[in-house]
Amino acid sequence: MVTYGGDEVNALVIDVGSTWTRAGYAGEDTPKAIFPTSYGVIESESAEVETQSTADQPKPEDPDTEMSDARTPNGDAAAKAEDAATPASVPKKQRKYYIGDGEANTWRQNMEIRNPMKDGLGKLFLQSLEDWDGYEEIWKAAFNNRLGIDPTEHPLLCTEPAWNPSEKREKLLELAFEQFNFPAFYLAKDAVMTAFSVGRATALVLDTGGSITSAVPVYDGLILKRGILRQPIGGNVVTNQIMEELKTMFDYTITPQYLVADKETVDASQPPKFRSRDRPNTTDSFHKYQQDRVVHEYKETICQVAESPYDEDLLAARPQKPFEFSDGFNCSAGVERFKPTELLFQPRSYLTKVSDNGLIHPGTEGSFGSTFTQQQIDASLGIHQLIFNSICSCDIDLRPLLFNNVVVTGGNSLFPGFVERLNYELPGLAPGSKIKIHASGTSVDRRCSSWLGGSILASLGTFHQLWISKAEYEEHGASIVESKCL
Amino acid sequence: MSGSDIRDILQIGKPTEPAPRKLKQTVEKKPEGLSRELYSLIGGAPPIAFIKPNYKAKLSFQQKAVPWDFRQFTNPARTDGLVLRHWVKENDNSEGDYYFAKFNKVINVTDYTDEEYEKFLTDPNWTKEETDYLFALCKKYDLRFVVITDRYEYPGSERSMEDLKERYYGVNQMLLRERAPSVGASDVNQDRQTLIQQFNFDKSKEIERKKALEVLFNRSPEQIEEEEALFVEARRLEQNDMKLAKEREQLLKFLQTYDIQQTLPVTPGSAGTNLQGQAGLATPGGIGIAGGSGSLPTHDKMKKKKSQPEADPKKARRMSNASVSSSVNEELTEKKEKLTPGVYVRSQKIPPIKPNMIQKVGKVMDEIGIPIRPIMPTAQVCAKFEQLQTAIISLLDLKRQVDRQENDLKMKKAQKSKDGTPTTPNQDGVVNRKRSASNAGLNSRDKRKKA
């Protein structure tokens, strides 16, 4: 233990991202559990009156069993939420949660798909109480179901976005100590964890994930708040863009797998021939989620970023790649492979206004289908510009250091050509600086970088003095998070 | 190779006892169904040098496995006594403090009392509350000013990093100065002085530096290109300069050696004659090819040089560039007398006498009343002295030869007298001797006169 500075205390690490949740033991190199953050929920009215206290008896509950909660998503519940142990005597909704890849993707009548971390359109995550309930369910699923541990035995390290406001941090602290009874807890910034995962204490972390793209300068393991830049342009926007494109080019709307009973082979670009299943009472969110999954696959299979400035004629010369959708429709994509991803670099010219009433099922929430106003489009920046602006908002002495340590992570960075493109664009913005872009070679590392950094941190012997212990929480209250987790 | 072969080679007879029989017994028979070639490859006699293979050490089961213990521990770096558990070996009974607690280093940020603040630290730009806030941040972020500036949120004030640094260092400096013990050892005082010096913070200078850096950062690609081109050009010029200086130095050196040679008296000794001989042999107008016949063209060129002494430096440089430098070196090695650069004493140039002759020569010199070194080493005297020395040496040489001859003669005579045959060479030897003696006498007389 002395030689490598590690000292295992059986800590757990959980990293709830907007698309994926990762949970596992500190000291390991990959999380034990990776599952989507989106979960399914079925609400049903029930007249039952329940007196339930979750504060002191965390039970290893199966997410499939009914989760009843004393809270309602109405405004008046806010006061009650303060004390979860208060018995509620109002008729309330009963919710059943379905968490995990297999659970959330199974078709159920009236099952809504929700995402507690929705950060699209610049919203902060965990907006409503509903979200908090969902968030708690995710923790439960991770700890009780997936890892199967007793929370009272393990310290927990949780990641948070760099711009997390203090109310939410305090609430997380409450959740860990009141609901789950962890003996010790720590909130780490995900950008810092990403920097740690590649062995750096000072870095500019570009995280381009499903719902948000952010550039965060990290100095000596501490984020620089004034340099944080973020915009709600991420993988989901690319997904929507692709759907729009398919609609305009082939007049094709994706029919997800759950609706397809059987299909026939058709020629390329011909309308699909399939027999659909009868799925009554499907919620829009579920349908959209399933559509997204198909596009995700499309994206991951054939999409690419142009290594040099987008030039349609040049890219058209590249070989085409075929893709077959879930309903049998298939097409070969040439330039189309490069076009949707281009909005990451040139959002102003490639981000199109997406209307709700077109391709996506009507009534979809803004959190899923991204609608951008002209104003938002004008304010958006390409990824390279985001990095550059973030670095330039830091002290001049720090800039060379940051330029030399640009760490790229997140699912979007896995598009082939992404890093090459950055390598092309950044020197053009900062001609005199030496720029080095670090991107982990394996896709798992890039998807779980912030978890990995947390895993490293929580297994260090010197870190154990930083935990917020339950005793400290009881003495100082939740506000201690501000002084301990910098 | 068998034993009998070795015996053949060493020409040793057959062994008395039939030893090989024993060997034969150990040789295994080739198994059936195995080709001879294969057998000779894999089997046959064991190799002479037999290296015992090294296997991994066997697991020793004597030692009992040390069980691991899931033990509780507290970290003295914490104040709340949080009990965590980790795995340690059961025999690890290190009771002491938690190993990693010692890494909990805290930076000491100076504290000040209200009284001190009132007395020394008041500043129109800063309130006490804001100063307190700054110092709290300094403590919280361990003086990382980058972070402190980032997190600095004092209502109603916008401070740059320089402002914060100036205040922090200013307060520290002031406190150091004012807290001075009135009486103290001088070296302690000096230490404090240097410390105070260290807390000097020049805000305007820092701002200027950052401004300069900013300008550097904001250069356009064209500017950077231009700068790079300029840099390359400067490098090139610098290198050219160096090359030029080197050439000039070489040329100067060459000219210098030439001058020295010219001013040197042509020693009539070996060196002088040598030179003259060469000059006579030199083919007129022959241009030396470096490495070919070295000395001749050099001489030739030197003559040419003399005719147009440093006519135009360009030409001279070119010459020095091409082959002159090499020929200069050759010249120096060719010459019999070494030309030491710089000043030297002329009497040093007199060729030294062989060590075994020194005494004898000294004796002769003593006889004719001349000191072993010339008293007044003018060029003439030196030349004469050299001549004298060579004469003495040749005299001594001859003398020795005569002595040997005489000895020979004596021996022969003795032999002859034994045989009883009278010989004429007898007289020859006498004549010889007489002649050489007279020669020597003449020589010495001659020298005395000259000296």
Interface residues (C-beta under 8 A of the other chain):
Chain A: M1 V2 G5 D7 E8 V9 N10 P155 P183 A184 Y219 D220 L222 L224 K225 R226 G227 C394 D395 I396 D397 L398 R399 G428 A430 P431 G432 S433 L460 G461 T462 H464 Q465 W467 S469 A471 E472 E475 S483 L486
Chain B: N75 A77 R78 D80 G81 L82 V83 L84 R85 H86 W87 Y98 Y99 F100 A101 F103 N104 K140 Y141 R144 V146 V147 T149 D150 R151 M161 K210 L213 E214 L216 F217 R219 S220 P221 I224
